[in-house]
Amino acid sequence: MGKITVETCEIEGLKIITPQVFGDERGYFMETYNYNDYKEAGIDMEFVQDNQSSSIKGVLRGLHFQKEYPQDKLVRVVSGEVFDVAVDLRKDSKTFGKWFGVRLSAENKKQFFIPKNFAHGFIVLSDHAEFAYKCTDFYHPNDEGGLKWDDPEIGVEWPMPEGMTKDDLTISEKDQKWSGIKDYE
């Protein structure tokens, strides 16, 4: 039970996972994580912390990374819809500074695997979204790093929630102060 489909992305290491969903007139059932299935798909790691956030339409979180304690992340949306983004920060990568984005929603049930040394962020497209993710290292508050969400050097093409412009977005004070990728060390 519970096999997954894995799509590779243009940036090596990023993967989109679609779980098998069993549905009938009562609703549905799916395994959101099964170590054996993920190991078979090349995602063989120990997740040590689960996190969940709740955000309203137009909230943009990111682009975040951890400096000394990088984390692999497996992210998904429990309710609502987001556009999720990863930016390659691997200095030796041919795709350094490139971004990839995917729509994650309660409806499509897709998950996004983001390996260590990527910046990560998302924008809420629905009225509300519950975002859940697994991490391979614990959160270290003094280890946070970030990149400016609208850095022209990266050029993320954030879709705007219906009826909103960039000026309407809700972005934390901290996320508004990050530098661009040119200053990334």
PyMOL CGO cylinders between C-alpha atoms (Angstrom):
from pymol import cmd
from pymol.cgo import CYLINDER

trace = [
    CYLINDER, 0.00, 0.00, 0.00, 1.07, 3.62, -0.38, 0.3, 1, 1, 1, 1, 1, 1,
    CYLINDER, 1.07, 3.62, -0.38, 3.49, 3.75, -3.30, 0.3, 1, 1, 1, 1, 1, 1,
    CYLINDER, 3.49, 3.75, -3.30, 4.61, 7.18, -4.46, 0.3, 1, 1, 1, 1, 1, 1,
    CYLINDER, 4.61, 7.18, -4.46, 5.37, 8.79, -7.81, 0.3, 1, 1, 1, 1, 1, 1,
    CYLINDER, 5.37, 8.79, -7.81, 8.52, 10.90, -7.94, 0.3, 1, 1, 1, 1, 1, 1,
    CYLINDER, 8.52, 10.90, -7.94, 9.23, 13.61, -10.51, 0.3, 1, 1, 1, 1, 1, 1,
    CYLINDER, 9.23, 13.61, -10.51, 12.69, 15.09, -10.83, 0.3, 1, 1, 1, 1, 1, 1,
    CYLINDER, 12.69, 15.09, -10.83, 13.05, 18.82, -11.44, 0.3, 1, 1, 1, 1, 1, 1,
    CYLINDER, 13.05, 18.82, -11.44, 15.32, 20.98, -13.58, 0.3, 1, 1, 1, 1, 1, 1,
    CYLINDER, 15.32, 20.98, -13.58, 17.50, 21.53, -10.52, 0.3, 1, 1, 1, 1, 1, 1,
    CYLINDER, 17.50, 21.53, -10.52, 19.26, 18.36, -9.41, 0.3, 1, 1, 1, 1, 1, 1,
    CYLINDER, 19.26, 18.36, -9.41, 18.16, 17.09, -6.00, 0.3, 1, 1, 1, 1, 1, 1,
    CYLINDER, 18.16, 17.09, -6.00, 14.70, 18.68, -5.97, 0.3, 1, 1, 1, 1, 1, 1,
    CYLINDER, 14.70, 18.68, -5.97, 11.84, 16.19, -6.24, 0.3, 1, 1, 1, 1, 1, 1,
    CYLINDER, 11.84, 16.19, -6.24, 8.06, 16.41, -6.49, 0.3, 1, 1, 1, 1, 1, 1,
    CYLINDER, 8.06, 16.41, -6.49, 6.31, 13.49, -4.84, 0.3, 1, 1, 1, 1, 1, 1,
    CYLINDER, 6.31, 13.49, -4.84, 2.73, 12.43, -5.44, 0.3, 1, 1, 1, 1, 1, 1,
    CYLINDER, 2.73, 12.43, -5.44, 1.38, 9.86, -2.99, 0.3, 1, 1, 1, 1, 1, 1,
    CYLINDER, 1.38, 9.86, -2.99, -1.09, 7.18, -3.96, 0.3, 1, 1, 1, 1, 1, 1,
    CYLINDER, -1.09, 7.18, -3.96, -4.57, 8.21, -2.78, 0.3, 1, 1, 1, 1, 1, 1,
    CYLINDER, -4.57, 8.21, -2.78, -7.35, 5.73, -2.06, 0.3, 1, 1, 1, 1, 1, 1,
    CYLINDER, -7.35, 5.73, -2.06, -10.77, 7.33, -2.23, 0.3, 1, 1, 1, 1, 1, 1,
    CYLINDER, -10.77, 7.33, -2.23, -14.41, 6.36, -2.07, 0.3, 1, 1, 1, 1, 1, 1,
    CYLINDER, -14.41, 6.36, -2.07, -17.72, 7.91, -1.04, 0.3, 1, 1, 1, 1, 1, 1,
    CYLINDER, -17.72, 7.91, -1.04, -16.43, 8.35, 2.54, 0.3, 1, 1, 1, 1, 1, 1,
    CYLINDER, -16.43, 8.35, 2.54, -13.41, 10.43, 1.55, 0.3, 1, 1, 1, 1, 1, 1,
    CYLINDER, -13.41, 10.43, 1.55, -9.81, 9.34, 1.05, 0.3, 1, 1, 1, 1, 1, 1,
    CYLINDER, -9.81, 9.34, 1.05, -6.77, 7.74, 2.67, 0.3, 1, 1, 1, 1, 1, 1,
    CYLINDER, -6.77, 7.74, 2.67, -3.10, 8.20, 1.84, 0.3, 1, 1, 1, 1, 1, 1,
    CYLINDER, -3.10, 8.20, 1.84, 0.25, 7.61, 3.45, 0.3, 1, 1, 1, 1, 1, 1,
    CYLINDER, 0.25, 7.61, 3.45, 1.94, 10.99, 3.71, 0.3, 1, 1, 1, 1, 1, 1,
    CYLINDER, 1.94, 10.99, 3.71, 5.28, 9.39, 4.54, 0.3, 1, 1, 1, 1, 1, 1,
    CYLINDER, 5.28, 9.39, 4.54, 6.58, 5.83, 4.47, 0.3, 1, 1, 1, 1, 1, 1,
    CYLINDER, 6.58, 5.83, 4.47, 10.32, 5.44, 5.04, 0.3, 1, 1, 1, 1, 1, 1,
    CYLINDER, 10.32, 5.44, 5.04, 10.61, 2.40, 2.76, 0.3, 1, 1, 1, 1, 1, 1,
    CYLINDER, 10.61, 2.40, 2.76, 8.88, 4.11, -0.18, 0.3, 1, 1, 1, 1, 1, 1,
    CYLINDER, 8.88, 4.11, -0.18, 10.99, 7.23, 0.16, 0.3, 1, 1, 1, 1, 1, 1,
    CYLINDER, 10.99, 7.23, 0.16, 14.21, 5.25, 0.55, 0.3, 1, 1, 1, 1, 1, 1,
    CYLINDER, 14.21, 5.25, 0.55, 13.36, 3.36, -2.65, 0.3, 1, 1, 1, 1, 1, 1,
    CYLINDER, 13.36, 3.36, -2.65, 12.84, 6.76, -4.33, 0.3, 1, 1, 1, 1, 1, 1,
    CYLINDER, 12.84, 6.76, -4.33, 16.31, 7.93, -3.26, 0.3, 1, 1, 1, 1, 1, 1,
    CYLINDER, 16.31, 7.93, -3.26, 15.19, 9.99, -0.27, 0.3, 1, 1, 1, 1, 1, 1,
    CYLINDER, 15.19, 9.99, -0.27, 16.90, 8.04, 2.49, 0.3, 1, 1, 1, 1, 1, 1,
    CYLINDER, 16.90, 8.04, 2.49, 17.18, 10.27, 5.51, 0.3, 1, 1, 1, 1, 1, 1,
    CYLINDER, 17.18, 10.27, 5.51, 16.14, 10.58, 9.10, 0.3, 1, 1, 1, 1, 1, 1,
    CYLINDER, 16.14, 10.58, 9.10, 13.57, 13.28, 9.70, 0.3, 1, 1, 1, 1, 1, 1,
    CYLINDER, 13.57, 13.28, 9.70, 13.83, 14.57, 13.29, 0.3, 1, 1, 1, 1, 1, 1,
    CYLINDER, 13.83, 14.57, 13.29, 11.30, 17.40, 13.46, 0.3, 1, 1, 1, 1, 1, 1,
    CYLINDER, 11.30, 17.40, 13.46, 7.84, 18.09, 12.01, 0.3, 1, 1, 1, 1, 1, 1,
    CYLINDER, 7.84, 18.09, 12.01, 6.62, 21.69, 11.67, 0.3, 1, 1, 1, 1, 1, 1,
    CYLINDER, 6.62, 21.69, 11.67, 3.32, 23.23, 10.64, 0.3, 1, 1, 1, 1, 1, 1,
    CYLINDER, 3.32, 23.23, 10.64, 2.31, 26.80, 9.89, 0.3, 1, 1, 1, 1, 1, 1,
    CYLINDER, 2.31, 26.80, 9.89, -0.97, 28.52, 9.20, 0.3, 1, 1, 1, 1, 1, 1,
    CYLINDER, -0.97, 28.52, 9.20, -1.13, 31.56, 6.94, 0.3, 1, 1, 1, 1, 1, 1,
    CYLINDER, -1.13, 31.56, 6.94, -3.72, 33.69, 5.21, 0.3, 1, 1, 1, 1, 1, 1,
    CYLINDER, -3.72, 33.69, 5.21, -3.93, 34.70, 1.56, 0.3, 1, 1, 1, 1, 1, 1,
    CYLINDER, -3.93, 34.70, 1.56, -1.04, 36.87, 0.42, 0.3, 1, 1, 1, 1, 1, 1,
    CYLINDER, -1.04, 36.87, 0.42, 1.43, 35.82, 3.13, 0.3, 1, 1, 1, 1, 1, 1,
    CYLINDER, 1.43, 35.82, 3.13, 4.90, 35.27, 1.71, 0.3, 1, 1, 1, 1, 1, 1,
    CYLINDER, 4.90, 35.27, 1.71, 7.42, 33.44, 3.90, 0.3, 1, 1, 1, 1, 1, 1,
    CYLINDER, 7.42, 33.44, 3.90, 11.05, 33.21, 2.87, 0.3, 1, 1, 1, 1, 1, 1,
    CYLINDER, 11.05, 33.21, 2.87, 13.44, 32.80, 1.36, 0.3, 1, 1, 1, 1, 1, 1,
    CYLINDER, 13.44, 32.80, 1.36, 15.00, 31.00, 4.36, 0.3, 1, 1, 1, 1, 1, 1,
    CYLINDER, 15.00, 31.00, 4.36, 17.98, 28.70, 4.88, 0.3, 1, 1, 1, 1, 1, 1,
    CYLINDER, 17.98, 28.70, 4.88, 20.15, 27.44, 7.74, 0.3, 1, 1, 1, 1, 1, 1,
    CYLINDER, 20.15, 27.44, 7.74, 23.83, 28.36, 7.69, 0.3, 1, 1, 1, 1, 1, 1,
    CYLINDER, 23.83, 28.36, 7.69, 25.69, 25.84, 9.90, 0.3, 1, 1, 1, 1, 1, 1,
    CYLINDER, 25.69, 25.84, 9.90, 22.92, 23.26, 10.41, 0.3, 1, 1, 1, 1, 1, 1,
    CYLINDER, 22.92, 23.26, 10.41, 21.31, 22.84, 6.97, 0.3, 1, 1, 1, 1, 1, 1,
    CYLINDER, 21.31, 22.84, 6.97, 18.15, 20.78, 6.72, 0.3, 1, 1, 1, 1, 1, 1,
    CYLINDER, 18.15, 20.78, 6.72, 16.62, 18.53, 4.10, 0.3, 1, 1, 1, 1, 1, 1,
    CYLINDER, 16.62, 18.53, 4.10, 12.89, 19.30, 3.99, 0.3, 1, 1, 1, 1, 1, 1,
    CYLINDER, 12.89, 19.30, 3.99, 9.82, 17.41, 2.83, 0.3, 1, 1, 1, 1, 1, 1,
    CYLINDER, 9.82, 17.41, 2.83, 6.98, 19.93, 2.52, 0.3, 1, 1, 1, 1, 1, 1,
    CYLINDER, 6.98, 19.93, 2.52, 3.27, 19.65, 1.78, 0.3, 1, 1, 1, 1, 1, 1,
    CYLINDER, 3.27, 19.65, 1.78, 0.01, 21.57, 2.13, 0.3, 1, 1, 1, 1, 1, 1,
    CYLINDER, 0.01, 21.57, 2.13, -2.71, 20.16, 4.39, 0.3, 1, 1, 1, 1, 1, 1,
    CYLINDER, -2.71, 20.16, 4.39, -5.34, 22.75, 3.44, 0.3, 1, 1, 1, 1, 1, 1,
    CYLINDER, -5.34, 22.75, 3.44, -5.41, 25.50, 0.84, 0.3, 1, 1, 1, 1, 1, 1,
    CYLINDER, -5.41, 25.50, 0.84, -2.79, 26.21, -1.84, 0.3, 1, 1, 1, 1, 1, 1,
    CYLINDER, -2.79, 26.21, -1.84, 0.69, 27.71, -1.94, 0.3, 1, 1, 1, 1, 1, 1,
    CYLINDER, 0.69, 27.71, -1.94, 3.38, 28.32, -4.53, 0.3, 1, 1, 1, 1, 1, 1,
    CYLINDER, 3.38, 28.32, -4.53, 6.51, 26.80, -3.03, 0.3, 1, 1, 1, 1, 1, 1,
    CYLINDER, 6.51, 26.80, -3.03, 10.02, 27.85, -4.09, 0.3, 1, 1, 1, 1, 1, 1,
    CYLINDER, 10.02, 27.85, -4.09, 13.53, 26.48, -3.62, 0.3, 1, 1, 1, 1, 1, 1,
    CYLINDER, 13.53, 26.48, -3.62, 16.72, 28.36, -4.59, 0.3, 1, 1, 1, 1, 1, 1,
    CYLINDER, 16.72, 28.36, -4.59, 19.96, 26.44, -5.13, 0.3, 1, 1, 1, 1, 1, 1,
    CYLINDER, 19.96, 26.44, -5.13, 22.68, 27.67, -2.74, 0.3, 1, 1, 1, 1, 1, 1,
    CYLINDER, 22.68, 27.67, -2.74, 25.21, 24.91, -3.44, 0.3, 1, 1, 1, 1, 1, 1,
    CYLINDER, 25.21, 24.91, -3.44, 28.29, 26.89, -4.48, 0.3, 1, 1, 1, 1, 1, 1,
    CYLINDER, 28.29, 26.89, -4.48, 29.67, 24.04, -6.62, 0.3, 1, 1, 1, 1, 1, 1,
    CYLINDER, 29.67, 24.04, -6.62, 26.37, 23.49, -8.42, 0.3, 1, 1, 1, 1, 1, 1,
    CYLINDER, 26.37, 23.49, -8.42, 25.89, 24.40, -12.07, 0.3, 1, 1, 1, 1, 1, 1,
    CYLINDER, 25.89, 24.40, -12.07, 22.45, 25.73, -11.04, 0.3, 1, 1, 1, 1, 1, 1,
    CYLINDER, 22.45, 25.73, -11.04, 23.68, 27.94, -8.16, 0.3, 1, 1, 1, 1, 1, 1,
    CYLINDER, 23.68, 27.94, -8.16, 21.26, 30.84, -7.69, 0.3, 1, 1, 1, 1, 1, 1,
    CYLINDER, 21.26, 30.84, -7.69, 18.55, 29.25, -9.84, 0.3, 1, 1, 1, 1, 1, 1,
    CYLINDER, 18.55, 29.25, -9.84, 15.04, 28.73, -8.50, 0.3, 1, 1, 1, 1, 1, 1,
    CYLINDER, 15.04, 28.73, -8.50, 12.28, 26.21, -9.00, 0.3, 1, 1, 1, 1, 1, 1,
    CYLINDER, 12.28, 26.21, -9.00, 8.66, 26.54, -7.93, 0.3, 1, 1, 1, 1, 1, 1,
    CYLINDER, 8.66, 26.54, -7.93, 5.69, 24.22, -7.64, 0.3, 1, 1, 1, 1, 1, 1,
    CYLINDER, 5.69, 24.22, -7.64, 2.06, 24.61, -6.62, 0.3, 1, 1, 1, 1, 1, 1,
    CYLINDER, 2.06, 24.61, -6.62, 1.23, 22.51, -3.58, 0.3, 1, 1, 1, 1, 1, 1,
    CYLINDER, 1.23, 22.51, -3.58, -2.35, 22.14, -2.46, 0.3, 1, 1, 1, 1, 1, 1,
    CYLINDER, -2.35, 22.14, -2.46, -4.67, 20.02, -0.38, 0.3, 1, 1, 1, 1, 1, 1,
    CYLINDER, -4.67, 20.02, -0.38, -6.30, 19.10, -3.68, 0.3, 1, 1, 1, 1, 1, 1,
    CYLINDER, -6.30, 19.10, -3.68, -3.22, 17.89, -5.59, 0.3, 1, 1, 1, 1, 1, 1,
    CYLINDER, -3.22, 17.89, -5.59, -1.60, 16.38, -2.44, 0.3, 1, 1, 1, 1, 1, 1,
    CYLINDER, -1.60, 16.38, -2.44, 1.87, 16.85, -3.95, 0.3, 1, 1, 1, 1, 1, 1,
    CYLINDER, 1.87, 16.85, -3.95, 4.93, 17.06, -1.73, 0.3, 1, 1, 1, 1, 1, 1,
    CYLINDER, 4.93, 17.06, -1.73, 8.19, 18.84, -2.47, 0.3, 1, 1, 1, 1, 1, 1,
    CYLINDER, 8.19, 18.84, -2.47, 11.55, 17.45, -1.35, 0.3, 1, 1, 1, 1, 1, 1,
    CYLINDER, 11.55, 17.45, -1.35, 14.19, 20.16, -0.86, 0.3, 1, 1, 1, 1, 1, 1,
    CYLINDER, 14.19, 20.16, -0.86, 17.71, 18.97, -0.01, 0.3, 1, 1, 1, 1, 1, 1,
    CYLINDER, 17.71, 18.97, -0.01, 20.21, 20.75, 2.21, 0.3, 1, 1, 1, 1, 1, 1,
    CYLINDER, 20.21, 20.75, 2.21, 21.72, 24.02, 1.00, 0.3, 1, 1, 1, 1, 1, 1,
    CYLINDER, 21.72, 24.02, 1.00, 18.65, 25.44, -0.69, 0.3, 1, 1, 1, 1, 1, 1,
    CYLINDER, 18.65, 25.44, -0.69, 16.77, 28.56, 0.35, 0.3, 1, 1, 1, 1, 1, 1,
    CYLINDER, 16.77, 28.56, 0.35, 13.05, 27.94, 0.73, 0.3, 1, 1, 1, 1, 1, 1,
    CYLINDER, 13.05, 27.94, 0.73, 9.90, 30.05, 0.72, 0.3, 1, 1, 1, 1, 1, 1,
    CYLINDER, 9.90, 30.05, 0.72, 6.25, 30.08, -0.24, 0.3, 1, 1, 1, 1, 1, 1,
    CYLINDER, 6.25, 30.08, -0.24, 3.33, 32.38, -0.98, 0.3, 1, 1, 1, 1, 1, 1,
    CYLINDER, 3.33, 32.38, -0.98, -0.26, 31.57, 0.02, 0.3, 1, 1, 1, 1, 1, 1,
    CYLINDER, -0.26, 31.57, 0.02, -2.60, 31.65, -2.98, 0.3, 1, 1, 1, 1, 1, 1,
    CYLINDER, -2.60, 31.65, -2.98, -5.81, 30.49, -1.28, 0.3, 1, 1, 1, 1, 1, 1,
    CYLINDER, -5.81, 30.49, -1.28, -7.77, 32.31, 1.45, 0.3, 1, 1, 1, 1, 1, 1,
    CYLINDER, -7.77, 32.31, 1.45, -5.93, 30.22, 4.05, 0.3, 1, 1, 1, 1, 1, 1,
    CYLINDER, -5.93, 30.22, 4.05, -3.27, 27.50, 3.99, 0.3, 1, 1, 1, 1, 1, 1,
    CYLINDER, -3.27, 27.50, 3.99, -1.90, 24.95, 6.45, 0.3, 1, 1, 1, 1, 1, 1,
    CYLINDER, -1.90, 24.95, 6.45, 1.68, 24.09, 5.53, 0.3, 1, 1, 1, 1, 1, 1,
    CYLINDER, 1.68, 24.09, 5.53, 3.46, 21.05, 7.02, 0.3, 1, 1, 1, 1, 1, 1,
    CYLINDER, 3.46, 21.05, 7.02, 7.05, 19.92, 6.68, 0.3, 1, 1, 1, 1, 1, 1,
    CYLINDER, 7.05, 19.92, 6.68, 9.55, 17.40, 7.96, 0.3, 1, 1, 1, 1, 1, 1,
    CYLINDER, 9.55, 17.40, 7.96, 13.20, 18.36, 8.62, 0.3, 1, 1, 1, 1, 1, 1,
    CYLINDER, 13.20, 18.36, 8.62, 16.40, 16.35, 9.03, 0.3, 1, 1, 1, 1, 1, 1,
    CYLINDER, 16.40, 16.35, 9.03, 17.87, 18.68, 11.66, 0.3, 1, 1, 1, 1, 1, 1,
    CYLINDER, 17.87, 18.68, 11.66, 16.45, 20.60, 14.57, 0.3, 1, 1, 1, 1, 1, 1,
    CYLINDER, 16.45, 20.60, 14.57, 15.68, 24.30, 14.37, 0.3, 1, 1, 1, 1, 1, 1,
    CYLINDER, 15.68, 24.30, 14.37, 18.54, 26.51, 15.58, 0.3, 1, 1, 1, 1, 1, 1,
    CYLINDER, 18.54, 26.51, 15.58, 17.24, 30.08, 15.98, 0.3, 1, 1, 1, 1, 1, 1,
    CYLINDER, 17.24, 30.08, 15.98, 20.70, 31.68, 15.76, 0.3, 1, 1, 1, 1, 1, 1,
    CYLINDER, 20.70, 31.68, 15.76, 21.48, 29.85, 12.51, 0.3, 1, 1, 1, 1, 1, 1,
    CYLINDER, 21.48, 29.85, 12.51, 18.90, 31.48, 10.25, 0.3, 1, 1, 1, 1, 1, 1,
    CYLINDER, 18.90, 31.48, 10.25, 19.80, 32.99, 6.95, 0.3, 1, 1, 1, 1, 1, 1,
    CYLINDER, 19.80, 32.99, 6.95, 17.70, 34.43, 4.20, 0.3, 1, 1, 1, 1, 1, 1,
    CYLINDER, 17.70, 34.43, 4.20, 17.57, 35.94, 0.75, 0.3, 1, 1, 1, 1, 1, 1,
    CYLINDER, 17.57, 35.94, 0.75, 15.44, 38.82, -0.44, 0.3, 1, 1, 1, 1, 1, 1,
    CYLINDER, 15.44, 38.82, -0.44, 12.21, 37.31, -1.78, 0.3, 1, 1, 1, 1, 1, 1,
    CYLINDER, 12.21, 37.31, -1.78, 12.20, 39.61, -4.82, 0.3, 1, 1, 1, 1, 1, 1,
    CYLINDER, 12.20, 39.61, -4.82, 15.94, 39.66, -5.55, 0.3, 1, 1, 1, 1, 1, 1,
    CYLINDER, 15.94, 39.66, -5.55, 16.19, 40.44, -9.30, 0.3, 1, 1, 1, 1, 1, 1,
    CYLINDER, 16.19, 40.44, -9.30, 19.37, 38.31, -9.53, 0.3, 1, 1, 1, 1, 1, 1,
    CYLINDER, 19.37, 38.31, -9.53, 17.31, 35.23, -8.59, 0.3, 1, 1, 1, 1, 1, 1,
    CYLINDER, 17.31, 35.23, -8.59, 14.17, 36.38, -10.42, 0.3, 1, 1, 1, 1, 1, 1,
    CYLINDER, 14.17, 36.38, -10.42, 11.52, 34.22, -8.75, 0.3, 1, 1, 1, 1, 1, 1,
    CYLINDER, 11.52, 34.22, -8.75, 8.27, 34.61, -10.69, 0.3, 1, 1, 1, 1, 1, 1,
    CYLINDER, 8.27, 34.61, -10.69, 5.87, 34.63, -7.74, 0.3, 1, 1, 1, 1, 1, 1,
    CYLINDER, 5.87, 34.63, -7.74, 2.25, 34.20, -8.84, 0.3, 1, 1, 1, 1, 1, 1,
    CYLINDER, 2.25, 34.20, -8.84, 0.05, 36.78, -7.16, 0.3, 1, 1, 1, 1, 1, 1,
    CYLINDER, 0.05, 36.78, -7.16, -3.03, 35.61, -5.27, 0.3, 1, 1, 1, 1, 1, 1,
    CYLINDER, -3.03, 35.61, -5.27, -6.23, 36.55, -7.07, 0.3, 1, 1, 1, 1, 1, 1,
    CYLINDER, -6.23, 36.55, -7.07, -7.08, 40.23, -6.62, 0.3, 1, 1, 1, 1, 1, 1,
    CYLINDER, -7.08, 40.23, -6.62, -3.68, 41.11, -5.09, 0.3, 1, 1, 1, 1, 1, 1,
    CYLINDER, -3.68, 41.11, -5.09, -0.51, 42.87, -6.18, 0.3, 1, 1, 1, 1, 1, 1,
    CYLINDER, -0.51, 42.87, -6.18, 2.99, 42.79, -4.67, 0.3, 1, 1, 1, 1, 1, 1,
    CYLINDER, 2.99, 42.79, -4.67, 2.04, 45.81, -2.56, 0.3, 1, 1, 1, 1, 1, 1,
    CYLINDER, 2.04, 45.81, -2.56, -0.75, 43.80, -0.89, 0.3, 1, 1, 1, 1, 1, 1,
    CYLINDER, -0.75, 43.80, -0.89, 1.50, 40.94, 0.28, 0.3, 1, 1, 1, 1, 1, 1,
    CYLINDER, 1.50, 40.94, 0.28, 2.13, 40.28, 3.97, 0.3, 1, 1, 1, 1, 1, 1,
    CYLINDER, 2.13, 40.28, 3.97, 5.86, 39.81, 4.54, 0.3, 1, 1, 1, 1, 1, 1,
    CYLINDER, 5.86, 39.81, 4.54, 7.52, 39.77, 7.96, 0.3, 1, 1, 1, 1, 1, 1,
    CYLINDER, 7.52, 39.77, 7.96, 9.85, 42.62, 8.88, 0.3, 1, 1, 1, 1, 1, 1,
    CYLINDER, 9.85, 42.62, 8.88, 12.72, 40.12, 9.07, 0.3, 1, 1, 1, 1, 1, 1,
    CYLINDER, 12.72, 40.12, 9.07, 11.99, 38.76, 5.57, 0.3, 1, 1, 1, 1, 1, 1,
    CYLINDER, 11.99, 38.76, 5.57, 11.93, 42.29, 4.14, 0.3, 1, 1, 1, 1, 1, 1,
    CYLINDER, 11.93, 42.29, 4.14, 15.49, 42.92, 5.38, 0.3, 1, 1, 1, 1, 1, 1,
    CYLINDER, 15.49, 42.92, 5.38, 17.35, 39.99, 3.81, 0.3, 1, 1, 1, 1, 1, 1,
    CYLINDER, 17.35, 39.99, 3.81, 20.04, 40.77, 1.21, 0.3, 1, 1, 1, 1, 1, 1,
    CYLINDER, 20.04, 40.77, 1.21, 20.25, 39.47, -2.33, 0.3, 1, 1, 1, 1, 1, 1,
    CYLINDER, 20.25, 39.47, -2.33, 22.18, 36.46, -3.54, 0.3, 1, 1, 1, 1, 1, 1,
    CYLINDER, 22.18, 36.46, -3.54, 25.19, 38.64, -4.50, 0.3, 1, 1, 1, 1, 1, 1,
    CYLINDER, 25.19, 38.64, -4.50, 25.82, 39.04, -0.74, 0.3, 1, 1, 1, 1, 1, 1,
    CYLINDER, 25.82, 39.04, -0.74, 25.40, 35.31, -0.01, 0.3, 1, 1, 1, 1, 1, 1,
    CYLINDER, 25.40, 35.31, -0.01, 28.50, 33.75, 1.54, 0.3, 1, 1, 1, 1, 1, 1,
]
cmd.load_cgo(trace, "trace")
